[in-house]
Amino acid sequence: MELKSVDWLIMLLYFIFVLGIGFALKRYMKTSKDFFQAGRALPAWICGLAFISANLGAQEVLGMGASGAKYGLETAHFYGIGAIPAMIFVGIFMMPFYYGSKARSVPEFLRLRFDEKTRALNACTFAVMTVFSSGISMYAMARLIQVLHVFDQLFQALGWPKENIFTFSIVLSAIIVLCYIFLGGLTSAIYNEVLQFFLIVAGFLPLVLIGLKNVGGWHGLKASLPDSYMHAWHGLSHASTNPMGVDIIGIGMGLGFVLGSGYWCTDFLVIQTAMASSDMDSARKVPLIAAMPKMFFPFLVILPGLIAIALPTPHTTESITHTADGAIVHNIQVVAPQIEQGKGIVPAKVNPVTGKPMLQADGKPLLDYDMATPNMLLHYFPTGLLGLGLTALLASFMSGMAGNVTAFNTVFTYDLYQSYIHKNGTDRHYLTVGRIATVAGILLSIGTAYAAIAFNNIMDTLQLVFSFVNAPLFATFLLGMFWKRSTGHGAFAGLIAGTSAAMLHHGLTLPIEANPGIHGGWITVVHHYPSDMAQNFYGAIFAFSANFLVTVIVSLFTKPKPEAELVGLVHSLTPKPETGHLPMWKRPEALAVLILVIFVALSIFFA
């Protein structure tokens, strides 16, 4: 499918609008609170849509489509057990601590609850994680531009090698995000995330409906795929009986409890949007408002991957046509080798820098699952609608980058620079440092974008990073909020032990289809997992468990903080939020019950 003028116009209007938001908000960025915290003045519904959209970056839209093609309907667990319980928990139980403490970031909350060294350790690991996440978004956007051959004619005209298009695209996306974050800070990121939410719905709903119609509806899709692909819970009794290679323990404990809660409850990338709310009641409702559409997003972002893998694989074909004058015409439709070696419309992967085919450990072609959703757009969308769909993808990439960069500049400025480098600077000075940190975060993200090349599913890459950072951190938060005896020494030792356990597990294990290196096994291989996802889930379990045990043991031998210093930071010492003035149906608890009922009903339907 070739892009037409109307497709380019739609994408151009989006970029103009994005940059326009930044310029419009620049005059309101007078203090560091305006830049880093959106002034804590935004309404709940805006923050709620931004809360879910902060998670709708490239890793979500592209990665979930890739996981749908690779693992099937089991990917929906990321939206069910891996999200909804945790979103309810953070809204009902954790936001009163975050918002009530007046902490400007998650690491700062750890300082209030524990001590400075715990804050510093979390700030450093979180900063690294945001840089990697932002880099993954850059990688995804560059791959999309490569597939669309957007700059092919420009590079040909200038005599530049086409291999440089990947790097050029990364730099271009970095400049655009840098401009509107540099100008408008967190407020600019939040408003662009709300725009992104509506663009994704408008761009992907037609794609799913058209794709389902062309494969014969839901029943036609089921008939085109292995039975295990079309069940969310069936076959989880053992890791070998499902495409994801994860058993019920890995799903329930690894994804549902550790990674899911670790992400939604402790990741400042999403927490910062709730903390931008105007009051406590709004802050508690933000994750709950986000949970409602979250339950239905598998229909928009996972089904395109399932449809892509279910379609017939294109092959080079030859046909013979007899003309009226008796001549015989041979028609040959040539298909590129990477497409023929793929599955459905998911091609075999080619290194975007070297142009060489990439292989699995067994020598078979490595499938490029990240291209499932973009190829669906190219396969089904006509002119105009194609531009809208591609704009929705680009919006997800840009917002994913922006959310990570705003989280990075806040943590760097408040939790590293102000705390350990320049403690008594003016507010204007910290505003300037935040903008410099924005530039630095973008530059570092460009470097990490190349690490994603080694994976054929960016969701696997992200879960690996989360197992190192979020999984052990969740154990720290659980003990800190519900056990007043936990100490700063215990939390610090636990975080080191948890991250070390994740690294050791990764260095000693390897997915069966991977080579030792970035996928694991870089120490030696003592165990093979059925998939990257299974390895990541169990790595998270080891990290959480090591943190929990070490924190408890060290805390029992060290002195805790006086109870007077823990009021508002520990559940048993914190007054419950006042909601008696609200009608029952307006209270966060009522909304949480409604979400749970819908969640259970959907889980039963897709079982």
Residue pairs with C-beta under 8 A, 6 or more apart in sequence:
1 378
1 379
1 381
1 386
3 148
3 150
3 386
3 387
3 390
4 383
4 384
4 387
6 383
6 384
6 387
7 383
7 384
7 386
7 387
7 390
8 387
9 387
10 384
10 387
10 388
10 391
11 387
11 390
11 391
11 394
14 199
14 391
14 394
14 395
15 176
17 195
18 176
18 180
18 192
18 195
18 398
19 176
19 179
19 180
21 180
21 184
21 188
21 191
21 192
21 195
22 179
22 180
22 181
22 182
22 183
22 184
22 188
23 183
23 184
24 184
25 183
25 184
25 185
25 187
25 188
25 191
26 183
26 184
28 34
28 39
28 184
28 187
29 35
29 183
29 184
29 185
29 187
29 431
31 427
31 431
32 413
32 427
32 430
32 431
32 434
33 39
33 40
34 185
34 187
35 185
35 186
35 431
35 434
35 435
36 104
36 185
36 186
36 406
36 409
36 410
36 413
36 414
36 434
37 104
37 186
37 272
37 275
37 276
37 410
38 185
38 186
38 187
38 190
38 276
39 187
39 276
40 275
40 276
40 277
40 278
41 276
41 278
42 187
42 190
42 276
42 277
42 278
43 277
43 278
43 282
44 277
44 278
44 281
44 282
44 283
44 285
44 286
44 289
45 289
46 190
46 191
46 194
47 190
47 273
47 274
47 276
47 277
47 282
47 283
47 286
47 289
48 285
48 286
48 287
48 288
48 289
48 290
49 193
49 194
49 197
49 289
49 290
50 189
50 190
50 191
50 193
50 194
50 197
50 273
50 276
51 270
51 273
51 274
51 286
51 287
51 289
51 290
52 197
52 290
52 291
52 293
52 294
52 297
53 193
53 194
53 196
53 197
53 399
54 193
54 269
54 270
54 273
54 399
54 400
54 403
55 270
56 193
56 196
56 197
56 200
56 297
56 396
56 399
56 400
57 133
57 137
57 396
57 397
57 399
57 400
57 401
57 403
57 404
58 136
58 137
58 139
58 140
58 141
58 396
58 397
58 400
58 458
59 133
59 136
59 137
59 140
59 400
59 458
59 459
59 462
60 301
60 396
60 400
61 200
61 204
61 301
61 373
61 392
61 393
61 396
62 140
62 144
62 370
62 373
62 374
62 393
62 396
62 397
62 458
63 140
63 370
63 457
63 458
63 459
63 462
64 75
64 78
64 298
64 301
64 302
64 305
64 459
65 301
65 302
65 304
65 305
65 308
65 372
65 373
65 376
66 305
66 369
66 370
66 372
66 373
66 456
66 457
66 458
66 459
67 75
67 78
67 302
67 305
67 369
67 457
67 459
67 533
68 75
68 301
68 302
68 303
68 304
68 305
68 306
68 309
68 372
69 305
69 306
69 308
69 309
69 344
69 346
69 369
69 372
70 243
70 305
70 367
70 369
70 456
70 457
71 242
71 243
71 244
71 531
71 533
72 225
72 226
72 228
72 229
72 230
72 231
72 242
72 243
72 244
72 306
73 229
73 230
73 231
73 232
73 302
73 306
73 606
74 231
74 232
74 236
74 242
74 243
74 244
74 246
74 251
75 244
75 298
75 302
75 305
76 232
76 298
76 302
76 606
77 232
77 251
77 255
77 256
78 255
78 260
78 459
79 294
79 295
79 297
79 298
80 232
80 295
80 599
80 602
80 603
81 251
81 252
81 255
81 256
81 260
81 603
82 255
82 256
82 259
82 260
83 260
83 264
83 291
83 294
84 291
84 294
84 295
84 595
84 596
84 599
85 256
85 260
85 261
85 599
86 260
86 261
86 263
86 264
86 265
87 264
87 287
87 288
87 290
87 291
87 294
87 595
88 287
88 288
88 291
88 592
88 595
88 596
89 261
89 264
89 265
90 264
90 265
90 271
90 274
90 287
91 284
91 285
91 286
91 287
91 288
91 291
91 588
91 592
92 284
92 588
92 589
92 592
93 481
93 571
94 265
94 477
94 481
95 274
95 280
95 283
95 284
95 286
95 287
96 280
96 284
96 574
96 576
96 577
97 109
97 481
97 568
97 569
97 574
98 106
98 109
98 271
98 274
98 275
98 283
99 274
99 275
99 277
99 280
99 283
99 284
100 280
100 568
100 574
101 109
101 112
101 568
101 569
103 109
103 112
104 275
104 410
104 414
105 123
105 268
105 272
105 410
105 411
105 414
105 415
106 122
106 126
106 266
106 267
106 268
106 271
106 411
107 119
107 120
107 122
107 123
107 126
107 268
107 411
107 414
107 415
108 119
108 414
108 415
109 569
110 118
110 119
110 122
110 476
110 480
110 491
111 118
111 119
111 415
111 419
112 569
113 480
113 481
113 491
113 566
113 569
113 570
114 476
114 480
114 486
114 487
114 488
114 491
114 492
115 488
115 489
115 491
115 492
116 419
117 488
117 492
118 476
118 488
118 491
118 492
118 495
119 415
119 419
120 415
120 416
120 419
120 420
121 492
121 495
121 496
122 473
122 476
122 495
123 411
123 412
123 415
123 416
124 416
125 468
125 469
125 473
125 495
125 499
126 268
126 407
126 411
126 469
127 408
127 411
127 412
127 416
128 469
129 465
129 466
129 468
129 469
129 470
130 269
130 404
130 405
130 407
130 408
130 411
130 441
131 404
131 408
131 441
131 444
131 445
131 448
132 448
132 451
132 461
132 465
133 269
133 400
133 404
133 462
133 465
134 400
134 401
134 404
134 405
134 408
134 441
134 442
134 445
134 448
135 444
135 445
135 446
135 447
135 448
135 449
135 450
135 451
135 452
136 400
136 448
136 449
136 452
136 458
136 461
136 462
137 173
137 397
137 398
137 400
137 401
137 404
137 445
138 170
138 173
138 174
138 397
138 401
138 445
138 446
138 449
139 170
139 449
139 450
139 452
139 453
139 458
140 370
140 397
140 452
140 458
141 169
141 170
141 173
141 394
141 397
141 398
142 165
142 166
142 167
142 169
142 170
142 173
142 352
142 449
143 166
143 352
143 370
143 371
143 374
144 374
144 390
144 393
144 394
144 397
145 151
145 165
145 169
146 165
146 166
146 169
146 352
147 371
147 374
147 375
147 378
148 374
148 378
148 390
150 165
150 169
151 165
151 168
151 169
152 162
152 165
155 161
155 162
155 164
155 165
155 168
156 162
163 353
163 354
163 355
166 352
166 353
167 353
170 446
170 449
171 446
173 397
173 398
173 401
174 401
174 442
174 443
174 445
174 446
176 398
177 398
177 401
177 402
177 405
177 442
178 405
178 438
178 439
178 442
180 188
180 189
180 192
180 402
181 188
181 189
181 402
181 405
181 406
181 409
181 438
182 435
182 438
182 439
184 191
185 406
185 434
186 272
186 276
186 406
186 410
187 276
188 402
189 399
189 402
189 403
189 405
189 406
190 273
190 276
192 395
192 398
192 399
192 402
193 273
193 399
193 402
193 403
195 395
196 392
196 395
196 396
196 398
196 399
197 293
199 388
199 391
199 392
199 395
200 300
200 301
200 392
200 395
200 396
201 300
202 388
202 392
203 388
203 389
203 390
203 391
203 392
203 393
204 300
204 301
204 304
204 389
204 392
205 300
206 381
206 385
206 389
207 304
207 376
207 377
207 380
207 381
207 389
208 299
208 300
208 303
208 304
208 307
210 380
210 381
211 303
211 304
211 307
211 376
211 380
212 218
212 220
212 221
212 303
212 307
214 380
215 221
215 224
215 307
215 310
215 311
216 223
216 224
221 230
221 306
221 307
221 310
222 230
224 310
224 311
225 306
225 309
225 310
226 243
227 234
228 234
228 235
228 241
228 242
228 243
229 243
229 306
229 309
230 306
231 606
231 607
232 603
232 606
232 607
233 603
233 606
233 607
234 242
234 607
235 241
235 242
236 242
236 246
236 247
236 248
236 251
237 247
237 248
238 247
239 245
239 246
239 247
239 250
239 529
239 530
239 534
240 530
243 531
244 530
244 531
244 533
244 534
245 529
245 530
245 531
245 533
245 534
246 254
246 255
246 530
246 531
246 533
246 534
246 537
249 541
250 534
250 537
250 538
250 541
251 537
253 537
253 541
254 536
254 537
254 538
254 540
254 541
255 537
255 540
257 544
258 471
258 474
258 537
258 540
258 541
258 543
258 544
259 463
259 466
259 467
259 470
259 471
259 536
259 537
259 540
261 474
262 466
262 470
262 471
262 473
262 474
262 540
262 544
263 270
263 466
263 470
264 270
264 287
265 474
265 477
266 470
266 473
266 474
266 477
267 470
268 407
268 410
268 411
269 403
269 404
269 407
270 403
272 406
272 407
272 410
273 286
274 283
274 286
274 287
275 283
277 283
277 286
280 577
281 577
281 579
281 582
281 588
284 577
284 588
285 588
285 591
288 588
288 591
288 592
288 595
289 591
291 595
292 595
292 598
295 595
295 598
295 599
295 602
301 373
304 372
304 373
304 376
305 369
305 372
305 373
307 376
308 344
308 345
308 346
308 372
308 373
308 375
308 376
308 379
309 343
309 344
309 346
309 372
310 344
311 344
311 345
311 379
312 344
313 339
313 340
313 342
313 343
313 344
313 345
314 335
314 339
314 340
314 345
315 335
315 340
316 332
316 333
316 334
316 335
316 340
317 332
317 333
317 335
318 330
318 331
318 332
318 333
319 330
319 331
319 333
320 328
320 329
320 330
320 331
321 328
321 329
321 331
322 328
322 329
323 329
336 347
337 348
337 357
338 347
338 348
338 349
338 350
338 357
338 365
338 368
339 345
339 347
339 348
341 347
341 348
341 357
341 365
342 348
342 365
342 367
342 368
343 367
344 372
345 372
345 375
345 376
345 379
346 367
346 368
346 369
346 371
346 372
346 375
347 367
347 368
347 371
347 375
348 357
348 358
348 365
348 366
348 367
348 368
349 357
349 358
349 365
349 366
349 367
349 368
349 456
350 356
350 357
350 358
350 368
351 357
351 358
351 453
352 453
353 450
353 453
357 365
357 366
358 365
358 366
358 456
359 365
359 366
360 366
360 513
360 514
361 512
361 513
361 514
361 515
362 513
366 456
367 456
368 456
369 456
369 457
370 456
370 457
370 458
373 393
374 393
377 386
377 389
377 390
377 393
378 386
381 388
381 389
401 445
404 441
404 445
405 438
405 441
405 442
405 445
406 438
408 437
408 438
408 441
409 434
409 435
409 437
409 438
409 441
410 434
412 437
412 440
412 441
413 430
413 433
413 434
413 437
414 430
417 430
417 433
417 437
418 425
418 430
422 429
422 433
425 433
451 461
451 518
452 458
452 461
454 517
454 518
454 519
455 461
455 518
455 519
455 532
457 532
459 533
460 531
460 532
460 533
460 536
463 532
463 533
463 536
463 537
463 540
464 506
464 532
464 535
464 536
464 539
466 536
466 540
467 502
467 506
467 536
467 537
467 539
467 540
467 543
468 499
468 502
468 503
468 506
468 539
468 543
469 499
470 540
471 498
471 502
471 539
471 540
471 541
471 543
471 544
471 547
472 494
472 495
472 497
472 498
472 499
472 501
472 502
472 543
472 544
472 546
472 547
473 495
473 498
473 547
474 544
475 494
475 498
475 544
475 545
475 547
475 548
475 551
476 491
476 494
476 495
476 547
476 551
478 548
479 486
479 490
479 491
479 494
479 548
479 551
479 552
479 555
480 486
480 491
480 569
480 570
481 569
481 570
481 571
482 570
482 571
482 572
483 555
483 570
484 560
484 563
484 566
484 570
484 572
484 573
485 555
485 556
485 560
486 551
486 552
486 555
486 560
487 554
487 555
487 558
487 559
487 560
487 561
488 558
488 561
489 554
489 555
489 558
490 550
490 551
490 552
490 553
490 554
490 555
490 556
490 558
491 551
491 555
493 550
493 551
493 554
494 546
494 547
494 548
494 549
494 550
494 551
494 554
495 547
497 546
497 547
497 549
497 550
498 543
498 544
498 546
498 547
498 550
499 543
500 546
501 542
501 543
501 545
501 546
501 547
502 539
502 540
502 542
502 543
504 523
505 538
505 539
505 542
505 543
506 520
506 522
506 535
506 539
507 520
507 521
507 522
507 523
507 524
508 520
508 521
508 523
508 524
508 525
508 526
508 527
509 520
509 521
509 525
509 526
509 527
509 528
509 529
509 535
509 538
509 539
510 516
510 519
510 520
510 521
510 525
510 527
510 528
510 529
510 535
511 519
511 520
511 528
511 529
511 530
511 531
511 532
511 534
511 535
512 528
512 529
512 530
512 531
513 531
514 520
514 521
514 532
516 522
516 525
519 532
519 535
520 535
529 535
529 538
563 573
566 573
567 573
567 574
568 574
579 587
579 588
579 589
584 590
